[in-house]
Amino acid sequence: MKGLLASGSGATRCGSAAASVMLACWLASACAPSGGERRDEGSASGELGVVVRIAPDPSDRERYCAWYGDARAGVLYFGESAFWNAMRAAGGDPAADLREPGPQLVGRFDLARERFLPPLATGARASRAGTWDVLAHPNGRVYFTTFYESAGYVDPATGASRRFESAGTGLNELALGPDSRTLLATRYTADGSVVVLDADGTVTAEHPLARPDPRVRVAPKSLAFDPVRREVWVNTDLVPAAETRPALEGVGVGHDARVLDFATGRELRRFAEPELQFMRFEPDGRGLFVWQAGTRLALRVVEPGRAEGPDSGREIPLDDAFPAQHDFVQDLSVGPDGRVLATRWSGAVHVVSPSGEVRTAQLPRLAPGGLYYAAVAVGDRLCATYCADVEVVCAPLH
């Protein structure tokens, strides 16, 4: 999970993950999107074929936005949270969302009809945190995190939900584990970890990540499981420890990527450069990695069992003038026809065919500071969550 600053006309990367209390968005002056005026659900056509859907806010006391998304069986599920808008209104306080109670929901969007479905209730009582990441699991459940409160799941078919109270707080991004009974999560806290859970939310293992420097803490973000090598890939934010922050001159605080042995949690490899922005593995073990080096952004497609580092696999250039201080690849998805979609905050969606041809769809920037998070393919169109309001934008895929 990446954080950013909305400053003037552009967003600037700010350490990361939308919200650790430890991180406290120390670059804070205005750490969130600005969304413009509220609109009810409707459509707009900034260009031919573009449809914008905006749902009413779940609360009259807070302004929510659509966040991380995941699709299954023609439905795009996504987190609904007031985190960004509350933090901006509070001058950069990442805990501002906790000041007001509100519904804790998982949003739903019908990809065929391009319409919202009623959201799913997570079963929270007197909740103050919104939902963050979601995982539409093959077992039919939709798992979610809330960071400040417990994670859990909700069953769209029955509405039944369960909270993972024993797993604690701080859970951030989710990924499938080695089988249908295993989940992986990052715990984005001071000296963070990779958490292994069973399908009912019991923690079966937890692997802390080692500091590269005693003055730096490691906060893990996204993660993915390699089913062939049985390894876990995770990218991180390296942030200054509160007690050493004034003495950090010359210390390389930034990001790195780690590869862990799934069974033991032992760190096998670490990469500081280039930056690994996002990764995923297909069920057969094919790896997809977006690496950023300076102004160069590239996708690497790695055959099963060959994912070893930044030079693995076939490189497919995405952008040779990537504005690294203002943009980020937040999600990778694979369409039914094998096309890979790499979604950037800015709304640039790189569409890569199985043969390696790249086309880039540019979704409209509808609100100052609004961010795109997750795009999925449906037929000849794509739909993406847009974090300004509870918003999904659809456009031609070609």
N, C-alpha and C positions, 0 to 999 in steps of 0.2 A: 504494500500500500504506500503510495507516494503522497507527500504533502506539497503544497505550493503556496506562494504568495500572489495575490492579485494586486498588482500595482500599476496604476494608470491603465494603459490599453493592453498590457500583456501580463501573463502569469509567469512568475519566476519560481524555479524549484527551491524548496526550502527544507533541506534535510530530508524529511520524508514522512511516511506513514501517517496518514491523516491525523493521528492524534495522540500519541503517547503523552501521558502526564510527565514522564521523565523528559521527553523532548521539549514539551511545553512551548513548542513552536518559537524557539528563542529568537527567530528572525521576525517576530510577530508584527509589525504594524498593521497588516490587513490580510490575514491568512485565509481568505476564503473567496469563493466566487460571489460576484454581485449579480443578482438575477433579474433586475428590472421589475416591472409591475407584475402582480399576480394575474393569471389568466385562467379561465375555466377550460375544461377539455375542449379541444377544437383542432383545426388544421390550418396550416399556412403553406403557401407555395412560393418560397423564395426563388425557386427555379423549377423547371418542368419535372414532375414526378416526385418532388419532395413533400412529405407529409409530416407534420409536427403534431404530436398528441400531448396534451398537458392535462393531468388529472388534478382535481381539487386537493388542497392540502388536507392531510388527515386531522389536523388540529387547527383551531382558530387562535392558538397562542404561540405557535412556532411555524416556521416555514421549512418544509422538507424538500429534499431533492432525490432524484433517482441516482443510485450509486452503482456498485459492482453488480454485474449480471451474469446469468448462466441460463442456457436454453435446454429444453427437453420436450419432445413430442409436440412441437409447434407452439410452445409457450416460453416466453422470456421472463424469467424470475429475476428480481433485483432487490437490493436493499433500499429501504426508505429511511432517510435520516435527516435531522435538522442540524447535524454537526457543523457543516461548513458555514451555513448561513448564520447560525448562532455564534460561532467563533468570530466571524467577521463583525457582527453587530456588537460584540463585546470587546473589540479592539485587539483580537488575537488570542483570547483565552480559550485553550482547547477543551476546557471543562465546562464551557458556557452552556452546552446542550443539556447538562445535568440540572440546570436551574429551573427548568419547567417540566412537569410531567406531560406525557403524551402517548398516543398509541404506538405500539411497537409492531410493525407490519413488514411482510414480504410482498412487494409489488408483483403484479402479473400482467403480461401483455400478450394478447392473441396475435401471433405473427402473420397468420393468414388473412385475418380481417383488419389487422393494424388498428386494434382497439384495446383499451384497457379492460381487464377482467377485475372482479372484486379482489382486493388484496387479501392475503392470508394473515390471520392473527397468530402471533407466536406464543400466546398463552402467558404473557408477562402480566403481572399485577403491579400497578402503580409504577410503571416503567418511566425512566427519564432518558435512557439511551435509545437511539434508533438502531436499525439493523444495518450492518456493514456488508461483509462479503456473504455470498450465497453459493451453494453447491447443489445443483439439481442431480441427485444421486440416481444411479440405475435402479436402486431398490424402491423408487417411487417417492421417497422423502425429499424434502428440500431442507438442507442444513443451512444454518446461518450463524454468524457471529454478531456480537454487539460491542465488543471491546470492553466497555465499562461495566457491563453486566454479564450474565452467563450466556453462553452459546446454547444451541439446541437444534431441534428440527420440528417441522410441521408437515403433516401428510395432506397434500392437496385433495386427495380423494375423500377423506373422512373429516378433515379439519383437526384431527388429533395432533397434539403437540407434546414435546418433552423438553425440559431444561436440563442442561449439563452442569448443575450446581457444583458437583465435586471437582469439575475440571478447572474451576477458578475463573478469574477475569483475565483480560489482556489478550484473548485470542483474536486473531486478525484475519489472515487469509487461509483458505481451505483448499485441499486437493485430495483426490482419490489416492488410497494406499494400494497395497499389492493385491487386495481382493475386496469383495463386496462387503466384508465385515470390518474394514480398516479405513480410517480417515487420518489425514495429516493436517496439522494447523501450525501456523507460526504464533508464538507468544511475543508480541511486540511490546516488550517492557525492558526496563534496565536489565542488562545482561540477559537477553532474550533466549529463546529456545525453540526447537522443533518438537511438537507434541504429537504423540501417536495415540489415537482413541479408537475404541471399538464403535460399532454402528449405533450403540445406545448411549455413547458419550462417556464411557469410563476410560480414564487415562491408563494406558498399558505401558507407556514408556515416555520419557521426556529427556531431550538431549540439549543441554546448554551449549551455546556457541562461544568459543574461546575468544578473548580479546586479542587484537593484534598489537595493542599497546596498553599499558596499565591506566593511561589517562583517557582511554576511549572505551565506550560501551558499544555493544553490538545489538542492533535491533533488526531481527529478521522480518522480511516482507512476504514476497511471493515464494511458492515452492512447487515442486513437481517430482513425481516418482518415476524412475526408470525401471520398467518391469523386467528388462533383460538383465541388466547389471545389478538390479536390486539396490539402487542408490537413490538418495534424495538430494536434489539440487535446490538451493535456496539462495536468494539474493538479499542483501542487507543494507541498512544504513549504519554507518559508523558515526556515532555522535559523541560529543565531549561529555565526560562525566561531570556532573554538576560541581563537584568539589575541585576539579582541575581545569575548568573552562578558562579562567583568566591566564593560565600558564600554557595554553595550547599553541602558541606561536611556533610555526614550523612543523607541527604534527599534521599528517595527511588525513584529516577527517573527511570522509566521503562515503564510498560504497565498496563492497566487494561481493564475491560469490563464493559459496562453499559447496562441496560435494561430500555427503556423509554416507557411511555404510548404514543401510537401513536396520540391520540386525543389532548393531552395537552402538550406533550413533557416532562412531569414530570419524573424525575429519580425514578425508582421503586427499582432497585437493582444494586449493584456494586460488582465486584469481582476483587481483586488484584492478587490472586493466586488460582489455577494454571493459566497459561497464555492461553487465548483463541486465537488460531492462525487463525482459519477460521470457518465460520458457514454458513448454508443455511437452508431454510425451503422449503419443497415440497408443492405443491398446497393444499394438504389435511391437512397441518399443521405438518407433521412429521418433526422433527428437526434433523439436522446433525451438530455435533460440534467436532472440533479437539482441544483437550486440551493438553498442555505440562507442565509437572511437573518434573524439574530436567532433567534426561535422559530418562524419560518415556513419550512416545507419544501415545495417545489413541483417538479413535473415539467413541463418544457417540451417539447412535441412540435413539431418544426420541419420544414417541408416541404423537399424536396431543393433544395439550392443556396441556402437562406435562412439558414443558421446563421452569424450574425454576432456575437452577444453575448448577455448575460443577458436582454434584452428580446425576443429572437427567438421567434417561434412562439406556439403556444397554451399558456397556463399552466393547469395542473391542480393545485390545492392538494392536498397529501398530509397535512399535519399543521400546525396553527396553534399547537401547544404543544410543538414539537420540543425535547427536552432536549439542546441542541447540545454541552454539555460532557461528555455521557455516552453519546452515540449517534452513529452515522454510517451513511450509505448506502454499502455496500461493493460492490454489484454491481447491474447491470441485465441482465435477460434478457427475451426475447420468446418467447411460446408459439406453437404452430402456428396458433392461432386469432387471433393478433394481440394478445393480452393482454400487457401489460408488467408485469414483476415487479421491484420495487425492494426489495432486501434490506437490512435494518438489522442492525447488530451485536446488538441487543436481541432479535432474532427477530420483530420486526414486519415483515411482508412486505406492501407496498402492491401490490394487484392492480388494474391500470387497464385497463378495457375499451377497445376501439377507439373507442367513443362518448364516452369520458372519465369513465365511472362508476368510482368508487374504492371498493374494499372492502379491509379490512386483516385479514390473518390473523395471529394472534399465536402463534408457536411457543413451546413451553414452555422456561423457563429451568431447565435440568437440573443445572447445576453452578455454584458461585460463580465468577464471572468468565468463564464460557464465552461464546464469540462465534459468531454465525452469519455466514457469509461469502457463500455463493452459493446461490440458490434457482432451481430450474427447474420449469416446468410439465410435467406428463405426464397427459393425460386430465383428469379432474376432481380431480387431486391435485397437490401440489407437494412437492418433496424438496429439502433444503438441507444443506450441509456445516456441521458444528458443531465448533468448535475447543475441545474440552475433552479428549476422547479422539479416536481415529479413528472418527468418528461421523457418521451421516447421519440426519436427522429428516424424516419424511414426514407430511403432514396434508392434510385436504380443502382444495381450492383455493377453494371458494366460501365 
